[in-house]
Amino acid sequence: MTEARDPTSLEPDLRRPDAGSAVSDVKDWFVREVLPLEAMLMHFLQQNWRNRSDLEDIRQDIYAQLLTAAERGIPTQTKAFVMRTARNLLIDRIRHEQIVPIDAVSDLDALGLAAEVPAPEGQVVARDILRKLQVALDRLPPRCREAIVLRRVEGLSRREIASRMGISEKTVAEHIANGMRALAGLIFGEAGRGA
């Protein structure tokens, strides 16, 4: 009688290849069962990783992991194994990034990551930095402040800012450069005086 497999197990159900035919079995398995899943895999990656320029590299990393795992034993449920490998690789990439842009992943919940809540002291530090930034922004000339907020907070291009403010793109660039220098001086200058 066959023992029922635990559906929550992270270990794939494997067919162990014979040592002599292992390489050709793995290649045959890959061509026969993995490559036909490429469209589905790419769709999954496009839905869960926003930086499109990374997708081909991620796909190749997944394929490399699949081949390495298949050398130890060919999975019997290839589709589930491919998707679990893709999901785990995306999670690993996020964890290895020191600073993850908020738009790097379209849906963190779909990847199953727990939200990381900063420690209370981290929250206090973050609030203090935001307060200093707001004070520094308030000290800037109004047009300079407006250009920086439109660029750095709202993410508008220089052309869009110029159109909205009724000034040239060159003037927008000058406002942003001068404002950023002034902000750095106000924020870091105060920190330097306090030390």
ROVEXFI-898443 format. One record per residue (C-alpha): residue in three letters; x, y, z. Coordinates in steps of 0.05 Angstrom, whole numbers, padded with zeros to 5 digits, always signed. Layout:
residues N
AlaXYZ/...
***
This chain:
residues 195
Met+00000+00000+00000/Thr+00026+00069-00018/Glu+00033+00119+00038/Ala-00005+00184+00028/Arg+00040+00244+00018/Asp+00034+00304+00064/Pro+00008+00361+00020/Thr+00042+00414+00064/Ser+00110+00381+00055/Leu+00162+00427+00022/Glu+00201+00368-00006/Pro+00181+00351-00077/Asp+00157+00282-00095/Leu+00219+00255-00132/Arg+00234+00200-00181/Arg+00307+00181-00169/Pro+00344+00173-00235/Asp+00394+00116-00244/Ala+00466+00140-00240/Gly+00482+00119-00312/Ser+00424+00153-00346/Ala+00416+00212-00298/Val+00441+00267-00345/Ser+00400+00246-00405/Asp+00338+00234-00361/Val+00344+00304-00332/Lys+00352+00335-00401/Asp+00293+00295-00428/Trp+00250+00314-00368/Phe+00269+00388-00376/Val+00252+00390-00450/Arg+00189+00347-00443/Glu+00159+00376-00379/Val+00191+00443-00360/Leu+00199+00481-00426/Pro+00124+00474-00444/Leu+00109+00511-00378/Glu+00151+00572-00399/Ala+00091+00615-00420/Met+00056+00602-00353/Leu+00121+00615-00315/Met+00133+00681-00351/His+00061+00702-00338/Phe+00071+00688-00264/Leu+00137+00727-00263/Gln+00105+00786-00299/Gln+00048+00788-00249/Asn+00095+00785-00189/Trp+00158+00824-00209/Arg+00151+00894-00237/Asn+00221+00904-00263/Arg+00212+00873-00333/Ser+00286+00877-00348/Asp+00299+00825-00293/Leu+00249+00773-00319/Glu+00295+00735-00367/Asp+00350+00731-00314/Ile+00300+00706-00263/Arg+00274+00654-00311/Gln+00345+00629-00324/Asp+00358+00626-00249/Ile+00295+00585-00240/Tyr+00316+00538-00296/Ala+00385+00530-00264/Gln+00354+00513-00197/Leu+00306+00464-00229/Leu+00363+00428-00265/Thr+00405+00425-00202/Ala+00347+00397-00162/Ala+00329+00347-00217/Glu+00400+00319-00215/Arg+00383+00294-00144/Gly+00315+00268-00166/Ile+00264+00286-00220/Pro+00200+00313-00190/Thr+00136+00276-00207/Gln+00093+00339-00203/Thr+00132+00385-00249/Lys+00083+00443-00254/Ala+00078+00450-00178/Phe+00153+00443-00171/Val+00167+00497-00224/Met+00118+00546-00192/Arg+00143+00533-00121/Thr+00215+00544-00145/Ala+00194+00609-00180/Arg+00158+00634-00118/Asn+00216+00617-00072/Leu+00266+00650-00118/Leu+00226+00715-00119/Ile+00221+00713-00043/Asp+00297+00702-00039/Arg+00310+00761-00086/Ile+00267+00806-00043/Arg+00301+00784+00021/His+00371+00794-00009/Glu+00355+00865-00030/Gln+00376+00913+00025/Ile+00327+00966+00001/Val+00268+00942-00038/Pro+00231+00994-00079/Ile+00157+00993-00062/Asp+00141+00977-00134/Ala+00190+00920-00141/Val+00136+00869-00128/Ser+00064+00881-00148/Asp+00032+00839-00094/Leu+00074+00819-00034/Asp+00014+00782-00004/Ala+00014+00735-00065/Leu+00085+00716-00048/Gly+00067+00700+00024/Leu+00115+00748+00059/Ala+00098+00773+00128/Ala+00097+00848+00135/Glu+00157+00872+00172/Val+00138+00923+00224/Pro+00196+00967+00246/Ala+00216+00965+00319/Pro+00189+01023+00362/Glu+00257+01057+00363/Gly+00259+01052+00287/Gln+00191+01086+00283/Val+00215+01142+00329/Val+00277+01153+00286/Ala+00235+01152+00222/Arg+00186+01203+00250/Asp+00244+01248+00272/Ile+00274+01245+00202/Leu+00207+01262+00171/Arg+00198+01320+00219/Lys+00267+01348+00202/Leu+00252+01339+00128/Gln+00186+01377+00134/Val+00220+01434+00173/Ala+00274+01438+00120/Leu+00223+01437+00063/Asp+00184+01493+00097/Arg+00248+01536+00098/Leu+00257+01531+00022/Pro+00232+01586-00025/Pro+00161+01569-00048/Arg+00177+01555-00121/Cys+00237+01513-00103/Arg+00196+01473-00053/Glu+00141+01463-00104/Ala+00190+01436-00156/Ile+00221+01387-00107/Val+00154+01362-00082/Leu+00129+01352-00153/Arg+00193+01315-00172/Arg+00210+01275-00110/Val+00142+01263-00079/Glu+00095+01262-00138/Gly+00147+01233-00187/Leu+00133+01281-00244/Ser+00183+01291-00300/Arg+00218+01358-00310/Arg+00175+01370-00371/Glu+00111+01358-00331/Ile+00135+01403-00275/Ala+00154+01458-00324/Ser+00085+01454-00355/Arg+00049+01455-00288/Met+00091+01512-00259/Gly+00093+01552-00324/Ile+00170+01555-00326/Ser+00224+01525-00370/Glu+00254+01456-00358/Lys+00321+01489-00346/Thr+00291+01531-00290/Val+00259+01468-00261/Ala+00327+01434-00260/Glu+00358+01494-00225/His+00302+01496-00173/Ile+00311+01422-00159/Ala+00387+01425-00155/Asn+00386+01487-00111/Gly+00331+01458-00067/Met+00366+01391-00058/Arg+00431+01426-00038/Ala+00393+01470+00011/Leu+00356+01410+00040/Ala+00421+01372+00050/Gly+00452+01433+00084/Leu+00392+01443+00129/Ile+00385+01370+00148/Phe+00457+01348+00152/Gly+00482+01416+00174/Glu+00438+01412+00235/Ala+00462+01341+00250/Gly+00534+01364+00245/Arg+00523+01422+00293/Gly+00489+01376+00344/Ala+00548+01328+00345/
***
